[in-house]
Amino acid sequence: MKSPFSRYEIRLELLHKLKEKGFYVRMHAYEYIIGDYKRFHAIVFLEPEKNYAFIKVLGEKEVIKEIEELIVKLDPNIHIEEI
């Protein structure tokens, strides 16, 4: 089953929700670079055709958990793997 993240509008919604949480976010297609204006915390790679999200962890675990929660709110069936 294809993830809702295959739709551009849903990917933009994730971008806006991350920014509402106070993160610095740079989005390019299916990739997000996420920081807090002092340091980078994660790089998120979405693969909606496979219903996967990969998170390259660069920061603290509690920040990664926040990011994962936002992703799951938009797609409860997505599989998330930290790399």
Summary of the structure (lengths in Angstrom):
residues: 83
radius of gyration: 11.5
end to end distance: 22.9
largest distance: 37.6
contacts: 237
relative contact order: 0.22
helix: 36%
strand: 34%
